[in-house]
């Protein structure tokens, strides 16, 4: 009798990202491994969306430096790589926030994304939950070197509920992937090339399928907006609550954005990366009936306040169930306390007793001893 050959599962790979080591399964990308660590170690992503096949590799905001390719070949990669499209190798060493090359390149990418993006945050409905707004604040520069006229487009309605403001679009392609993978037919896509490229509908056809509203949720900027919510309220004045209903088309699990007892809009539930949450291994996309046609509290079973990031502007006036972001700086710095990194009194005469005639220098070490 022939012996049965047992296939062993491949061993996990070890990867070190910003001095933090984690084990991941083969085939995991650098971005996915960084998200397992969380915190500031995770590179930003404007085009990658884990629930959409083929996404990623377009915005270049997730560039990282590979200081060592693997244990077998420890040579560094000569150029920065897109973390969303680069798989982990065993023994790989990656630098993100600890690399000056990455920080400089990311600032350049942000400057490029903002070349044609209008500065209309005060009137944009995406303000307060815009990923480009966060990216510009964290990695952008104070000024711009762009001297030419920005490209502009006429606003376009794609379907009865969605308005496309192409002037704000950064061509991340997420909405086209939603239309390809969630709907029966796609009647919109990328037209033209280069500086003239734009998302538009073919021959002004309307999008009238049951899941077209999910294009609003995946858009990282204010290019695709909900016409039923436009200019009604600011997101930080609303109260997000989790709710559900029995729906024969989708999962029926949503976030209601309320002002008092009024439901101003309905969206899919998001995770900490701004992506739609998954339920039973499937993405929690919602149908247009749940999104646009059931805007009354009586239509839903309220579960409780939505858990939001403490650093988000949406947390203003909403203190129940807030999530504290993962703090990883001490791990990145080899276990050193961040407070001690700025303690220069041991090597300088600033605030010394002899000079200032004070009871003692105001150092973090003295503060620790006084606790």
C-alpha positions in Angstrom: 0.0 0.0 0.0 1.4 3.3 -1.0 2.0 5.7 1.8 -0.1 8.8 1.9 1.7 12.0 1.3 0.7 14.7 3.7 1.0 18.3 2.6 2.3 20.4 5.4 1.1 24.0 5.6 3.9 26.5 4.8 5.6 28.0 7.8 4.8 31.6 8.7 7.2 34.3 7.7 8.8 36.8 10.1 9.0 40.4 9.1 10.3 43.4 11.0 8.5 46.7 10.3 9.9 49.8 12.1 11.7 47.6 14.7 8.6 45.6 15.4 8.6 41.9 14.4 5.4 40.0 13.5 4.7 36.6 12.0 2.5 36.5 8.9 1.3 33.8 6.5 3.0 33.5 3.1 1.4 35.7 0.5 0.7 38.6 3.0 1.6 42.0 1.7 3.7 44.5 3.7 0.7 46.8 4.1 -1.4 43.9 5.5 1.4 43.0 7.9 1.7 46.6 9.1 -2.0 46.7 9.7 -1.6 43.7 12.0 0.8 45.9 14.1 -1.4 49.0 13.8 -0.7 52.5 15.0 1.7 54.8 13.2 3.6 51.8 11.7 0.7 51.3 9.2 1.3 53.2 5.9 -1.6 55.3 4.6 -3.5 54.0 1.6 -5.7 56.0 -0.7 -6.4 53.5 -3.5 -6.0 50.0 -1.8 -9.2 48.4 -0.5 -8.9 44.9 0.8 -12.5 44.1 -0.1 -12.0 45.0 -3.8 -9.9 42.6 -6.0 -7.2 44.3 -8.1 -7.2 47.5 -6.0 -3.9 49.2 -5.0 -0.7 50.3 -6.7 -2.0 53.5 -8.0 -1.8 56.3 -5.4 1.8 55.5 -4.2 1.1 56.9 -0.7 2.0 53.5 0.9 5.6 53.5 -0.3 8.1 51.9 2.2 11.8 51.2 2.2 12.9 47.5 2.3 16.2 47.5 4.1 16.6 43.7 3.8 14.8 41.6 1.3 14.9 38.3 3.2 17.1 36.1 5.3 18.3 34.3 2.2 19.0 37.5 0.3 19.5 40.4 2.8 20.3 43.0 0.2 18.1 46.1 0.4 15.7 47.0 -2.5 17.2 49.9 -4.4 13.9 51.8 -4.7 10.9 52.4 -2.5 8.1 49.9 -3.1 4.4 50.0 -2.8 3.5 48.1 0.4 0.1 47.2 -0.9 1.5 45.2 -3.8 4.7 43.8 -2.3 4.6 40.4 -0.6 6.5 39.6 2.6 9.6 37.4 2.5 10.9 35.6 5.6 13.4 37.8 7.4 12.4 41.0 5.5 13.2 44.3 7.3 10.9 47.2 6.4 11.2 50.9 7.3 8.2 53.2 7.3 8.1 56.0 9.8 11.8 55.4 10.6 12.9 56.1 7.1 13.7 59.7 5.9 13.4 58.5 2.3 9.9 57.4 2.9 8.8 60.5 4.6 10.2 62.7 1.9 8.7 60.6 -0.9 5.3 60.6 0.9 5.3 64.4 1.1 6.0 64.5 -2.6 3.1 62.1 -3.4 0.8 64.2 -1.2 1.9 67.4 -3.1 1.2 65.6 -6.4 -2.3 64.5 -5.3 -3.1 68.1 -4.3 -2.0 69.6 -7.6 -5.5 69.6 -9.0 -7.5 69.0 -5.9 -9.5 72.1 -5.0 -9.2 73.6 -1.6 -12.9 73.6 -0.9 -12.9 71.7 2.4 -15.1 74.3 4.0 -17.9 73.5 1.6 -17.2 69.8 1.0 -19.4 67.2 2.5 -16.5 64.9 2.9 -14.8 67.2 5.4 -14.1 65.6 8.7 -13.9 62.1 7.3 -11.7 62.7 4.2 -8.7 60.5 3.9 -6.9 63.1 1.7 -7.5 65.7 4.4 -5.9 63.5 7.0 -3.0 62.6 4.6 -2.4 66.3 3.8 -2.4 67.2 7.5 0.0 64.4 8.5 2.4 64.3 5.5 1.7 67.5 3.4 3.7 70.7 3.1 2.7 74.2 4.0 2.8 75.6 0.4 2.7 74.4 -3.2 5.0 74.9 -6.1 2.3 74.4 -8.7 1.8 77.6 -10.8 -0.6 76.4 -13.5 -4.4 76.5 -13.7 -6.0 73.5 -12.0 -8.2 71.2 -14.1 -11.9 71.6 -13.6 -15.0 69.5 -14.6 -18.7 70.1 -14.6 -20.6 68.3 -11.9 -22.5 65.3 -13.1 -25.3 63.2 -11.7 -24.8 59.5 -12.0 -28.1 58.0 -11.1 -30.8 59.6 -8.9 -28.8 59.6 -5.6 -25.1 60.2 -6.5 -23.4 63.3 -7.7 -19.9 63.1 -9.2 -17.6 66.1 -8.6 -14.7 65.1 -10.9 -12.7 68.1 -9.9 -12.0 66.5 -6.5 -11.2 63.0 -7.9 -7.7 61.5 -7.4 -8.4 58.6 -9.8 -8.0 55.8 -7.1 -10.3 53.6 -9.3 -12.2 52.2 -6.2 -15.6 53.2 -7.5 -15.0 51.4 -10.8 -14.0 48.2 -8.9 -17.2 48.4 -6.9 -19.2 48.7 -10.1 -17.3 45.8 -11.7 -17.5 43.4 -8.7 -20.9 44.3 -7.1 -23.2 45.1 -10.0 -24.5 43.2 -13.0 -23.3 45.9 -15.5 -21.0 48.8 -15.3 -21.8 51.9 -17.3 -19.1 54.2 -15.9 -15.4 54.1 -16.0 -12.2 56.0 -16.8 -12.3 58.1 -19.9 -9.3 59.6 -21.7 -5.7 59.5 -20.5 -3.1 61.5 -18.6 -4.2 64.9 -17.3 -7.5 64.5 -19.2 -8.5 61.3 -17.5 -11.8 61.4 -15.7 -14.5 59.1 -14.2 -17.7 59.5 -16.2 -20.7 57.6 -17.4 -20.8 56.4 -21.0 -23.2 58.5 -23.1 -24.6 60.0 -19.8 -26.2 56.6 -18.7 -27.5 56.5 -15.2 -26.4 53.9 -12.7 -29.6 52.3 -11.4 -28.5 49.1 -9.7 -29.2 48.1 -6.1 -25.6 48.5 -4.8 -24.4 51.6 -6.6 -24.5 53.6 -3.4 -21.4 51.7 -2.1 -19.3 53.8 -4.5 -19.9 56.7 -2.1 -18.5 54.7 0.9 -15.3 53.6 -0.9 -14.5 57.1 -2.3 -11.6 58.5 -0.1 -12.4 62.1 -1.1 -15.5 64.2 -1.8 -15.8 63.2 -5.5 -18.8 61.0 -5.0 -21.4 62.3 -2.6 -24.8 61.4 -1.4 -27.3 63.8 -2.9 -29.8 63.1 -0.1 -27.2 64.4 2.4 -25.4 67.2 0.6 -25.1 70.4 2.6 -27.5 69.2 5.3 -25.1 69.0 8.2 -21.5 68.6 9.2 -20.4 65.1 10.1 -19.0 66.2 13.5 -22.4 67.6 14.5 -24.1 64.2 13.9 -24.3 61.2 16.2 -23.3 57.8 14.6 -25.1 54.8 15.9 -25.1 51.1 14.8 -28.4 49.7 13.7 -29.7 46.8 11.7 -32.9 45.6 9.9 -34.0 42.5 8.1 -33.1 43.0 4.5 -33.5 40.4 1.7 -30.8 42.1 -0.5 -27.9 42.9 1.9 -26.6 42.3 5.4 -28.8 45.1 6.7 -26.1 46.3 9.2 -25.5 50.0 8.9 -24.4 53.2 10.7 -27.1 55.8 11.1 -25.9 59.4 11.3 -28.5 61.2 13.4 -29.1 64.8 14.5 -31.5 64.6 17.3 -34.1 62.0 16.2 -33.6 62.7 12.5 -31.6 60.2 10.4 -29.6 62.4 8.0 -27.8 59.6 6.2 -27.2 55.9 6.3 -23.8 54.3 5.5 -22.1 50.9 5.7 -20.2 50.2 8.9 -16.5 51.0 8.6 -13.5 49.4 10.3 -10.4 51.3 11.7 -8.9 51.5 8.2 -12.0 53.2 6.7 -13.1 50.0 4.9 -16.5 48.3 5.0 -16.6 45.7 7.8 -16.9 42.0 7.1 -19.6 39.7 8.5 -19.2 35.9 8.3 -16.3 36.3 5.9 -18.2 38.6 3.5 -17.9 42.4 3.1 -20.9 44.2 4.6 -22.0 46.1 1.5 -25.5 47.6 1.8 -28.2 48.0 -0.8 -29.7 51.3 -2.0 -33.0 50.5 -0.2 -31.2 50.5 3.2 -29.1 53.5 2.3 -31.6 55.9 0.7 -35.2 54.7 1.4 -35.2 53.9 5.1 -34.3 57.2 6.8 -36.6 56.8 9.8 -35.6 55.6 13.3 -38.6 53.3 13.4 -37.3 51.4 10.4 -34.2 50.2 12.4 -33.2 48.3 15.5 -30.7 50.6 17.3 -27.8 48.6 18.8 -25.8 51.5 20.3 -23.2 54.2 19.7 -20.7 53.5 16.9 -17.1 53.0 18.1 -15.0 55.8 16.6 -11.3 56.8 16.8 -10.6 59.2 19.7 -8.4 61.3 17.3 -11.2 61.7 14.8 -13.1 65.0 14.6 -16.3 62.9 14.7 -15.5 62.2 18.4 -16.5 65.8 19.3 -19.4 65.6 21.6 -19.5 61.8 21.2 -17.7 60.2 24.1 -19.4 56.8 24.3 -17.6 53.7 23.0 -14.6 55.6 21.5 -11.6 53.6 20.6 -8.1 54.6 21.6 -5.6 54.3 18.7 -2.9 51.7 19.1 0.3 53.4 20.5 3.4 51.9 18.9 6.0 54.6 19.2 7.7 53.0 22.2 8.1 49.7 20.3 9.4 51.5 17.3 12.0 53.3 19.4 13.2 50.1 21.0 11.2 50.3 24.2 12.3 53.9 25.1 9.8 56.2 26.7 8.9 58.9 24.2 8.9 61.5 27.0 12.6 60.9 27.6 13.5 61.5 23.9 13.3 65.3 24.4 15.1 65.4 27.7 18.1 67.5 26.7 18.9 68.8 30.2 21.5 66.1 30.9 23.7 67.4 28.0 22.9 71.2 28.2 22.8 73.9 30.8 19.2 75.0 30.0 17.2 75.6 33.1 20.1 74.7 35.3 19.9 75.6 39.0 23.0 77.8 38.8 21.7 79.8 35.9 18.0 80.1 36.5 18.2 80.1 40.4 15.3 77.7 40.3 14.5 74.8 42.8 15.5 72.4 40.0 15.4 71.8 36.3 12.0 71.0 34.8 12.9 67.6 33.3 10.9 64.5 32.5 13.0 62.6 35.0 12.1 64.9 37.8 8.5 64.7 36.8 8.7 60.9 36.9 10.2 61.0 40.4 7.5 63.3 41.7 4.7 60.9 40.7 
